[in-house]
Amino acid sequence: MLVKQVTKAVIPAAGWGTRFFPMTKAQPKEMLPVVDKPVIQYVVEEAVASGCDDILIITGRNKRAIEDHFDSSLELDYHLKQSGDQELLRESKSLSELADIHFIRQKEQRGLGDAILYAEHHCGDEPFAVLLGDTICVPHAGQKPCTAQMTGAYTRHTKPIIVVEPVAMEKIRDYGIIAGDRIDDTHYRITDIVEKPEPKDAPSNLGAIGRYLLTPEIFALLKETKPGKKGEIQLTDALRKFQASIGLVTACTRYDIGDKPGWMKSNLELTLKHSVFGPILREELQKVGQYEF
């Protein structure tokens, strides 16, 4: 059986970002900086590094800054050229040349499943990756990007892939939790997935972390899915109807930018790992360590 190459990626980025208020009153949460670039740039770069050169970003109201970030800026480029800053000029141009990036607005906030339905026309009959716009996945040393690991698993199993990881007991109610049978150390044959269960009711401690590889059948399943809490169409409810999806534990470290503490921790850890800013931050933290809290 010939397996289609995965070249399309869908990035839902339409949420209000209320957990970041007031930072997100006038800017999208996906544009919040982590170290020296916005969250969504990490996500787009992961997709591109994994072979996805056709990207659809699902936006909403007050998300124009995302489009501007990946668009060319003639005024800025002219200024950088005139000032002789060739390094920044190259960086500016590379952002607008990362991939073919398209945008469509989700007209109402009706959940992740509804957002993915907006990708039906764009993706057609091809498999596609879904990367949530508030999650950064950094591959372990020597490993491929998270999305590339998903496409590898899809090539092997030819079934939808859901990236999962062990979740702390107190955080289970924040995730879609899978039930399944272990295939090997990193693959599970999923038999069920439950959206945000109470810890005592969870079928396992393996939670979906915001990376999926889906096949076109998902669109019909989403159309059949009835809205749940808050009138939202949940992707999890549609995924339950798939026959034997595959859960994949990737060789990546995930950084959750879904709330303020997660964003702060991500900034701290990734800055410490940065070749330029890491030593500077360590020096400052050593000074702070002289004081009691």
C-alpha positions as CSV (number, residue, x, y, z in Angstrom):
1,M,0.0,0.0,0.0
2,L,1.4,3.4,-1.0
3,V,1.4,5.8,1.9
4,K,0.9,9.4,1.0
5,Q,3.6,11.8,2.1
6,V,2.5,14.2,4.8
7,T,3.2,17.8,3.6
8,K,0.2,19.7,5.1
9,A,0.0,21.0,8.6
10,V,-2.9,22.7,10.4
11,I,-2.3,25.0,13.4
12,P,-5.4,26.0,15.4
13,A,-4.7,29.4,16.9
14,A,-8.2,30.9,17.4
15,G,-8.6,30.8,21.2
16,W,-9.2,33.9,23.3
17,G,-6.2,33.3,25.6
18,T,-8.2,34.5,28.6
19,R,-5.8,32.7,31.0
20,F,-3.1,35.2,30.0
21,F,-5.2,38.3,30.5
22,P,-4.3,41.2,30.5
23,M,-1.3,40.2,28.3
24,T,-3.7,39.0,25.6
25,K,-6.1,41.8,25.6
26,A,-4.6,43.3,22.5
27,Q,-2.3,40.5,21.2
28,P,-2.8,36.8,20.5
29,K,-1.4,34.4,23.1
30,E,0.4,32.6,20.3
31,M,2.5,35.7,19.8
32,L,3.7,35.8,23.4
33,P,7.5,35.5,23.3
34,V,9.4,32.5,24.6
35,V,13.1,33.5,24.9
36,D,13.5,35.5,21.7
37,K,10.6,34.6,19.4
38,P,6.8,34.0,19.6
39,V,5.4,30.7,20.5
40,I,3.8,30.1,17.1
41,Q,7.1,30.5,15.3
42,Y,8.4,27.5,17.2
43,V,5.4,25.6,16.0
44,V,5.7,26.6,12.4
45,E,9.4,25.8,12.4
46,E,8.7,22.3,13.8
47,A,6.2,21.7,11.0
48,V,8.6,22.9,8.3
49,A,11.6,20.9,9.7
50,S,9.3,17.8,9.5
51,G,8.6,18.2,5.8
52,C,5.3,20.2,6.0
53,D,5.7,23.1,3.6
54,D,2.0,23.8,3.2
55,I,0.6,25.2,6.5
56,L,-2.9,26.4,7.4
57,I,-3.3,28.5,10.5
58,I,-6.8,28.8,11.9
59,T,-7.2,32.2,13.5
60,G,-10.0,34.3,15.0
61,R,-10.7,37.9,15.8
62,N,-7.8,40.1,16.9
63,K,-5.2,37.6,15.5
64,R,-3.9,39.7,12.7
65,A,-0.5,40.0,14.4
66,I,0.1,36.3,13.5
67,E,-0.4,37.0,9.8
68,D,1.8,40.1,10.0
69,H,4.6,38.1,11.7
70,F,4.9,35.7,8.8
71,D,4.3,38.2,6.1
72,S,7.0,40.3,4.3
73,S,7.6,43.8,5.7
74,L,8.9,46.0,2.9
75,E,9.4,49.0,5.3
76,L,11.4,47.0,7.8
77,D,13.5,45.3,5.2
78,Y,14.2,48.6,3.6
79,H,15.3,50.1,6.9
80,L,17.5,47.1,7.7
81,K,19.1,47.3,4.3
82,Q,19.8,51.0,4.6
83,S,21.3,50.5,8.1
84,G,23.5,47.7,6.8
85,D,22.1,45.1,9.3
86,Q,22.4,42.1,7.0
87,E,21.9,39.5,9.7
88,L,18.6,40.9,10.8
89,L,17.6,41.4,7.1
90,R,18.2,37.8,6.4
91,E,16.2,36.8,9.5
92,S,13.3,39.0,8.4
93,K,13.2,37.6,4.9
94,S,13.5,34.0,6.1
95,L,10.3,34.4,8.2
96,S,8.2,35.2,5.1
97,E,9.8,32.4,3.2
98,L,9.5,29.6,5.7
99,A,6.6,27.8,3.9
100,D,3.4,28.4,2.1
101,I,1.3,29.7,5.0
102,H,-2.4,30.3,4.6
103,F,-4.9,31.7,7.1
104,I,-8.6,31.2,7.7
105,R,-10.8,32.6,10.5
106,Q,-12.9,30.4,12.8
107,K,-16.0,32.6,12.9
108,E,-17.2,31.4,16.3
109,Q,-15.3,29.8,19.3
110,R,-16.9,26.4,19.0
111,G,-14.0,24.1,20.0
112,L,-10.9,22.4,18.5
113,G,-13.0,20.0,16.5
114,D,-14.8,22.9,14.8
115,A,-11.5,24.6,14.1
116,I,-10.2,21.6,12.3
117,L,-13.3,21.4,10.1
118,Y,-12.2,24.7,8.6
119,A,-9.2,22.7,7.1
120,E,-11.3,20.3,5.1
121,H,-11.2,22.1,1.8
122,H,-7.5,22.9,2.2
123,C,-6.4,19.3,3.1
124,G,-8.8,17.5,0.8
125,D,-8.0,13.7,0.7
126,E,-4.5,14.0,2.2
127,P,-3.3,13.1,5.7
128,F,-2.3,16.1,7.7
129,A,-0.5,17.1,10.9
130,V,-2.2,19.1,13.6
131,L,0.0,21.2,15.9
132,L,-1.6,23.2,18.7
133,G,-0.3,26.7,18.6
134,D,0.4,26.9,22.4
135,T,2.7,23.9,22.7
136,I,6.4,23.8,22.0
137,C,8.0,20.3,21.5
138,V,11.8,20.2,21.6
139,P,13.3,16.9,20.3
140,H,15.9,15.1,22.4
141,A,19.5,15.2,21.2
142,G,19.9,13.4,17.9
143,Q,16.1,12.9,17.4
144,K,13.9,14.2,14.6
145,P,11.2,16.9,15.4
146,C,8.0,15.7,17.1
147,T,6.0,16.1,13.9
148,A,8.6,14.1,11.9
149,Q,8.3,11.3,14.5
150,M,4.6,11.3,14.0
151,T,4.9,11.0,10.2
152,G,7.3,8.1,10.7
153,A,4.7,6.4,12.9
154,Y,2.0,7.0,10.3
155,T,4.1,5.5,7.6
156,R,4.6,2.4,9.7
157,H,1.0,2.0,10.9
158,T,-1.1,3.9,8.3
159,K,-3.5,5.0,11.0
160,P,-4.2,8.3,12.8
161,I,-1.4,9.2,15.3
162,I,-2.0,10.9,18.7
163,V,1.1,11.9,20.6
164,V,0.8,11.2,24.3
165,E,2.9,11.3,27.4
166,P,2.6,10.3,31.0
167,V,0.6,13.0,32.9
168,A,0.8,13.8,36.6
169,M,-2.3,12.7,38.5
170,E,-3.3,16.2,39.4
171,K,-3.2,17.3,35.8
172,I,-5.2,14.4,34.3
173,R,-8.4,16.4,34.3
174,D,-6.7,18.9,31.8
175,Y,-6.1,16.3,29.1
176,G,-7.6,13.8,26.7
177,I,-6.6,10.5,28.3
178,I,-6.2,7.3,26.2
179,A,-7.0,3.7,26.9
180,G,-5.0,1.2,24.9
181,D,-2.8,-1.8,24.4
182,R,1.0,-1.5,24.4
183,I,2.5,-2.4,21.0
184,D,6.1,-1.6,22.1
185,D,7.9,0.9,24.3
186,T,6.6,3.9,22.3
187,H,3.5,2.8,20.5
188,Y,0.0,2.0,21.8
189,R,-3.1,0.7,20.0
190,I,-5.8,3.1,21.3
191,T,-9.1,1.6,22.2
192,D,-10.7,4.8,23.7
193,I,-9.9,8.4,24.6
194,V,-11.7,10.4,27.3
195,E,-11.7,14.2,27.4
196,K,-10.6,15.6,30.7
197,P,-11.7,12.8,33.1
198,E,-11.5,13.0,36.8
199,P,-8.2,11.2,37.9
200,K,-10.2,8.4,39.6
201,D,-12.1,7.7,36.3
202,A,-9.1,8.0,33.9
203,P,-8.3,4.9,31.9
204,S,-4.6,5.6,32.1
205,N,-2.1,8.4,32.8
206,L,-1.3,8.9,29.1
207,G,-2.5,12.3,27.9
208,A,-2.7,13.8,24.4
209,I,-0.3,16.7,24.3
210,G,-1.4,18.7,21.2
211,R,0.2,16.9,18.3
212,Y,-1.9,14.7,15.9
213,L,-1.6,13.2,12.5
214,L,-5.1,12.8,11.0
215,T,-6.5,11.2,7.9
216,P,-9.4,12.8,5.9
217,E,-12.0,10.6,7.5
218,I,-11.8,12.9,10.5
219,F,-13.9,15.5,8.7
220,A,-17.0,13.3,8.3
221,L,-16.6,12.1,12.0
222,L,-16.4,15.7,13.2
223,K,-19.6,16.6,11.3
224,E,-21.4,13.8,13.1
225,T,-20.1,14.9,16.5
226,K,-22.6,16.7,18.7
227,P,-21.4,19.8,20.6
228,G,-20.5,19.1,24.2
229,K,-19.7,21.4,27.1
230,K,-20.1,25.1,26.3
231,G,-21.5,24.2,22.8
232,E,-18.0,23.1,21.6
233,I,-17.2,20.3,19.2
234,Q,-14.4,18.3,20.7
235,L,-11.8,16.6,18.6
236,T,-11.6,13.9,21.3
237,D,-15.2,12.9,20.7
238,A,-14.5,12.4,17.0
239,L,-11.3,10.5,17.6
240,R,-13.2,8.0,19.7
241,K,-14.9,6.8,16.5
242,F,-11.7,6.0,14.7
243,Q,-10.8,2.3,14.4
244,A,-7.5,1.7,16.4
245,S,-5.7,5.0,16.3
246,I,-2.1,4.8,17.5
247,G,-0.7,6.6,20.6
248,L,2.9,7.6,20.2
249,V,5.3,8.6,23.0
250,T,7.9,10.7,21.3
251,A,11.5,11.5,22.1
252,C,10.7,15.1,22.9
253,T,10.4,17.5,25.8
254,R,7.1,19.4,25.7
255,Y,6.6,22.9,26.9
256,D,3.0,23.8,27.7
257,I,2.3,27.5,27.0
258,G,-1.4,27.1,28.0
259,D,-1.3,29.3,31.1
260,K,0.9,31.8,32.9
261,P,2.9,29.4,35.0
262,G,3.6,27.1,32.0
263,W,4.7,30.1,30.0
264,M,7.0,31.3,32.7
265,K,8.6,27.9,33.2
266,S,9.1,27.4,29.5
267,N,10.8,30.8,29.2
268,L,13.1,29.9,32.1
269,E,14.0,26.4,30.9
270,L,14.5,27.3,27.3
271,T,16.5,30.5,28.2
272,L,18.8,28.4,30.4
273,K,19.4,26.1,27.4
274,H,20.1,28.9,25.0
275,S,23.7,29.2,23.9
276,V,23.8,33.0,24.2
277,F,21.3,33.9,26.9
278,G,21.8,30.8,29.1
279,P,25.1,31.9,30.7
280,I,23.7,35.4,31.2
281,L,20.6,34.1,33.0
282,R,22.7,31.7,35.1
283,E,24.8,34.5,36.3
284,E,21.8,36.6,37.3
285,L,20.2,33.6,39.1
286,Q,23.4,33.1,41.1
287,K,23.1,36.7,42.3
288,V,19.5,36.2,43.2
289,G,20.4,33.0,45.1
290,Q,22.3,35.2,47.6
291,Y,18.9,36.4,48.9
292,E,16.2,34.6,50.8
293,F,12.7,34.3,49.6
